[in-house]
Amino acid sequence: GENVEQHPSTLSVQEGDSAVIKCTYSDSASNYFPWYKQELGKRPQLIIDIRSNVGEKKDQRIAVTLNKTAKHFSLHITETQPEDSAVYFCAASGTGTASKLTFGTGTRLQVTL
Amino acid sequence: EPEVTQTPSHQVTQMGQEVILRCVPISNHLYFYWYRQILGQKVEFLVSFYNNEISEKSEIFDDQFSVERPDGSNFTLKIRSTKLEDSAMYFCASGEWETQYFGPGTRLLVL
């Protein structure tokens, strides 16, 4: 089955700096890669996703890149703000009927003033 | 904006008791899921449900677990005889295709 590795486990950046979180996946059949933000005690919230026919996607301060050959995808947050502090999870799935998400282990991002 | 809802938000139960966790998916979604998250760990897939039947289940989803869509709106997860290791946050999710939207979760504590 699919295995998703995520690094780093913790990341501390100063407000205004950029943050990068990286994930690798094992199953070449995976072709959908969402990123979720989870604040303490809250639900995972979808912030951006990318499909395998696209190499990069951007939404304001957030971007995701995908390298299918290397089975690698990354989340980039620019101009970080204190409210970006949370745990971020990457995930991977196929696109079959009701495909499950396989999550990475999470990255705790701390944005300091 | 419509959201997935779940009840109860917290449930405390004794080992061996049955619990039912309830979810109301987003109304036009066709795919339904249950995940769990043990404190401090990643989210783990339990089961997916489409067209009134289970599409896929994980190794965690053993005979003690069952899912049901008893009417047009609710989606339930039943644990027949809870164990201490079932203590976790249980998330329901729903989606139209690949994209999945999560509910707020039910925190289950088994004593």
Interface residues (C-beta under 8 A of the other chain):
Chain A: Y32 P34 Y36 K42 R43 P44 Q45 L46 D49 R51 F89 A91 S93 T95 T97 A98 S99 K100 L101 T102 F103 G104 T105 G106
Chain B: V4 Y31 F32 Y33 Y35 Q41 K42 V43 E44 F45 S48 F49 Y50 S55 E56 S58 F91 W97 E98 T99 Q100 Y101 F102 G103 P104 G105
